[in-house]
Amino acid sequence: MDKLHCFFYDYFVSIGVSELSAKYFNMLTLLLILLIIVYIADRFSRKLLITFFGKLSEQTKTNFDDLLVNNRAPRNIAHLVPLFLTIKLFPIVFHDFPQFETSILILLKVLAIVITLWIVRSVLKTFEAYFKTLPKLKDKPIDSYIQVVMLFLWVIGAASILAILFDLSFLKFFTTLGAASAILLLIFKDTILGFVASIQVAINDSVRIGDWITMEKYGADGDVIEINLSTVQVQNFDMTITNIPTYALISDSFKNWRGMSSSGGRRIKRSILLKARSVKYLNDEHIEKLKKIQLITNYLTRQQADIRKFNEKKNIDKSVMINGLNLTNLGVFRKYLQTYIEQNSAVNKEMFIMVRQLAPTSQGLPLEIYCFSSDKRWENYEYIMSDIFDHALAAVTYFDLEIYELNAGIVE
């Protein structure tokens, strides 16, 4: 080993090359051989490790080793072999030029730190992918925690590289860095806020991956597909992607539809506008006509008997309709819609069902349908709601009611 450094030197001198030139040629030749050895060692170790992990992944039930291969962990670990060879052999190459050894040693130390960070990053990415396959952690912001660890390691790595380049002790470098903490806090403000926000989001369980959220300020209305240190990615229903700052989830208001998704139904809350002047009392003739509508036949028969009994008992003068008790076309229509919705197979009968009259407005008299569809999927929900209101709007004329419409230039 001691004679290797001068093997080619002796040869070059023997063929008449000057001693100084022979030293340079000797160094270049040894350097070329070292590069070849490093290249071969890198290829061999990489192939060996990848083959080993590949066979290991085929024999094990867990997918963790598969994820290690997918995230290039074996490939990055293989780079350590040529690095160790270089550290061992480079003194031989530069034996006649010791002034180069210090610079090369610094370069190798920096390279060792970078390769170590690559390896750690591959392993952390593997854990990130593995945790996402676990049912209990699938909807948690694992990306944020992995990014925090990686950020911390990159800071440590960068500080180590700078300490090596400037020949400072690690402790002294960080002591000097502490004086610039205010600047660092300003630089990493968004990262720190995002980290704090992601922890609060996880602890409070306010947002999970897969949740449908609406955040009007950022134009977001869709499913959360990723939560990381700096942003929350939302895939909107038009298939666009909206990026929301993570800290906005604790500083701004947003709507999470998870409660609806986990409940037994999706709420339908919509009104139809009726002309107030079309509301009227019903006489016996009108009632007999409405009895042909099967959903309310029994109701009308019962109500008609009860009202007639009450009015006769009180000796009410029915020559004027306003006297005593009366049915109105609006009240009967409201009862009809209530019965129709209660018998609708697409409506969840275990949840609240109501048809109510809201306060009159300048745009008509609102009659609101309030219920919950059994199917919560958006497309089916819209179909169910449209089907209910198609029927309601078509049924209005059977009760001598009119839909309010504001025509251009005409005030109803």
WONORGI-V371028 format. One record per residue. N is the residue number from 1. RES is the residue in one letter. OMEGA is omega in degrees with one decimal (NA if undefined). Layout:
BEGIN
n->(N;N)
res->(RES;RES)
omega->(OMEGA;OMEGA)
END
This chain:
BEGIN
n->(1;2;3;4;5;6;7;8;9;10;11;12;13;14;15;16;17;18;19;20;21;22;23;24;25;26;27;28;29;30;31;32;33;34;35;36;37;38;39;40;41;42;43;44;45;46;47;48;49;50;51;52;53;54;55;56;57;58;59;60;61;62;63;64;65;66;67;68;69;70;71;72;73;74;75;76;77;78;79;80;81;82;83;84;85;86;87;88;89;90;91;92;93;94;95;96;97;98;99;100;101;102;103;104;105;106;107;108;109;110;111;112;113;114;115;116;117;118;119;120;121;122;123;124;125;126;127;128;129;130;131;132;133;134;135;136;137;138;139;140;141;142;143;144;145;146;147;148;149;150;151;152;153;154;155;156;157;158;159;160;161;162;163;164;165;166;167;168;169;170;171;172;173;174;175;176;177;178;179;180;181;182;183;184;185;186;187;188;189;190;191;192;193;194;195;196;197;198;199;200;201;202;203;204;205;206;207;208;209;210;211;212;213;214;215;216;217;218;219;220;221;222;223;224;225;226;227;228;229;230;231;232;233;234;235;236;237;238;239;240;241;242;243;244;245;246;247;248;249;250;251;252;253;254;255;256;257;258;259;260;261;262;263;264;265;266;267;268;269;270;271;272;273;274;275;276;277;278;279;280;281;282;283;284;285;286;287;288;289;290;291;292;293;294;295;296;297;298;299;300;301;302;303;304;305;306;307;308;309;310;311;312;313;314;315;316;317;318;319;320;321;322;323;324;325;326;327;328;329;330;331;332;333;334;335;336;337;338;339;340;341;342;343;344;345;346;347;348;349;350;351;352;353;354;355;356;357;358;359;360;361;362;363;364;365;366;367;368;369;370;371;372;373;374;375;376;377;378;379;380;381;382;383;384;385;386;387;388;389;390;391;392;393;394;395;396;397;398;399;400;401;402;403;404;405;406;407;408;409;410;411;412)
res->(M;D;K;L;H;C;F;F;Y;D;Y;F;V;S;I;G;V;S;E;L;S;A;K;Y;F;N;M;L;T;L;L;L;I;L;L;I;I;V;Y;I;A;D;R;F;S;R;K;L;L;I;T;F;F;G;K;L;S;E;Q;T;K;T;N;F;D;D;L;L;V;N;N;R;A;P;R;N;I;A;H;L;V;P;L;F;L;T;I;K;L;F;P;I;V;F;H;D;F;P;Q;F;E;T;S;I;L;I;L;L;K;V;L;A;I;V;I;T;L;W;I;V;R;S;V;L;K;T;F;E;A;Y;F;K;T;L;P;K;L;K;D;K;P;I;D;S;Y;I;Q;V;V;M;L;F;L;W;V;I;G;A;A;S;I;L;A;I;L;F;D;L;S;F;L;K;F;F;T;T;L;G;A;A;S;A;I;L;L;L;I;F;K;D;T;I;L;G;F;V;A;S;I;Q;V;A;I;N;D;S;V;R;I;G;D;W;I;T;M;E;K;Y;G;A;D;G;D;V;I;E;I;N;L;S;T;V;Q;V;Q;N;F;D;M;T;I;T;N;I;P;T;Y;A;L;I;S;D;S;F;K;N;W;R;G;M;S;S;S;G;G;R;R;I;K;R;S;I;L;L;K;A;R;S;V;K;Y;L;N;D;E;H;I;E;K;L;K;K;I;Q;L;I;T;N;Y;L;T;R;Q;Q;A;D;I;R;K;F;N;E;K;K;N;I;D;K;S;V;M;I;N;G;L;N;L;T;N;L;G;V;F;R;K;Y;L;Q;T;Y;I;E;Q;N;S;A;V;N;K;E;M;F;I;M;V;R;Q;L;A;P;T;S;Q;G;L;P;L;E;I;Y;C;F;S;S;D;K;R;W;E;N;Y;E;Y;I;M;S;D;I;F;D;H;A;L;A;A;V;T;Y;F;D;L;E;I;Y;E;L;N;A;G;I;V;E)
omega->(-178.4;-176.5;-177.9;-175.0;-178.1;-177.0;-178.9;177.0;-179.9;-179.6;-178.5;177.7;-177.1;-180.0;172.0;177.7;179.8;-175.6;-179.0;178.8;179.7;178.0;179.3;178.1;178.2;180.0;-178.9;179.3;178.6;178.7;178.0;178.5;178.9;179.2;178.5;179.7;-179.6;179.8;180.0;-179.5;179.9;-179.9;-177.7;-178.4;178.9;-180.0;-178.8;-178.1;-179.9;177.4;-179.7;-179.2;177.7;178.4;179.1;-179.3;179.6;-175.5;-177.7;179.9;-179.5;179.4;-177.8;-179.8;175.1;179.7;175.7;179.3;-179.0;179.9;171.0;178.3;178.2;179.9;-179.3;177.5;-179.0;-179.7;180.0;-177.8;177.7;178.0;178.8;177.2;180.0;179.5;-178.7;-170.7;-173.7;175.6;177.7;-177.7;-174.5;-178.7;-177.5;-179.9;-176.4;179.6;178.6;-171.7;-178.2;-179.6;-178.9;178.6;176.8;179.3;179.9;177.2;177.5;179.4;178.5;178.7;-179.1;179.3;177.5;178.3;176.9;-179.0;-179.7;178.9;179.1;-179.6;179.2;176.5;177.6;177.2;178.9;179.7;-179.1;-179.5;-179.8;177.7;179.6;-176.9;-176.9;-176.0;-173.2;-176.1;179.5;-179.2;-178.4;-178.8;-177.2;-177.0;178.5;179.7;177.7;178.5;-179.7;177.9;178.4;-179.5;177.8;176.6;177.7;-179.7;179.1;178.7;178.9;179.4;178.7;178.5;178.3;-177.4;-178.1;176.8;177.4;174.1;-177.2;-178.6;-179.5;179.8;-179.0;174.7;177.1;-179.3;179.6;179.3;-179.8;-175.8;-179.8;178.8;179.4;178.4;178.5;-178.7;-175.9;-177.2;-178.0;179.5;179.8;178.3;178.9;178.8;178.8;-179.3;-178.5;177.4;179.3;178.3;-179.2;-177.9;-178.1;-179.6;-177.3;178.6;174.7;172.2;-176.9;178.2;171.6;178.9;176.3;179.7;-172.3;-177.5;-177.9;179.2;-177.9;175.9;-177.0;-174.5;176.0;-178.6;179.0;173.7;177.7;-171.9;-173.2;-175.2;170.3;-178.6;179.6;175.0;-177.8;-176.3;173.7;175.8;172.8;-179.1;175.4;176.7;-180.0;174.9;-176.2;-177.5;177.4;180.0;177.6;-179.2;-179.3;179.4;175.7;-179.4;176.4;-176.0;-177.3;179.6;177.6;-177.1;-177.9;179.7;-177.6;-178.3;178.5;-169.9;169.9;-177.5;-176.6;-176.3;165.6;-176.0;-178.8;173.8;-178.2;-177.0;177.1;178.3;-177.8;174.5;178.3;173.4;-176.4;179.7;178.6;-178.3;178.9;178.5;-178.6;178.7;177.7;176.2;-167.0;-176.8;-176.2;-178.8;-178.5;179.5;-178.1;179.2;179.9;-178.8;-179.5;179.6;-179.0;-178.7;179.8;179.5;-179.6;-177.1;178.4;179.9;-179.0;179.6;-177.4;176.1;-176.5;173.8;173.6;-171.6;-174.9;-178.0;174.6;179.8;179.9;168.3;174.6;179.0;178.4;179.5;178.6;177.5;177.9;177.9;178.8;-179.6;178.2;-179.7;179.8;-178.2;179.6;-180.0;-179.5;-175.6;-178.3;-178.4;178.4;-176.6;-179.3;-178.2;-170.2;176.7;-179.3;168.6;-173.5;177.3;179.0;-178.9;179.0;178.4;177.3;178.2;176.1;-178.8;-176.5;172.0;-170.2;173.1;-177.5;179.5;-178.0;177.4;178.5;179.8;-175.3;179.3;-169.5;-175.1;-179.1;177.8;179.8;178.8;-179.4;-179.1;179.0;-179.8;178.7;-176.3;170.4;-178.7;-177.7;-179.0;179.8;-176.4;-174.7;-174.5;179.2;-178.0;179.5;174.0;-179.2;175.7;178.1;174.6;179.1;179.3;-178.2;176.6;-178.8;177.6;-179.2;NA)
END
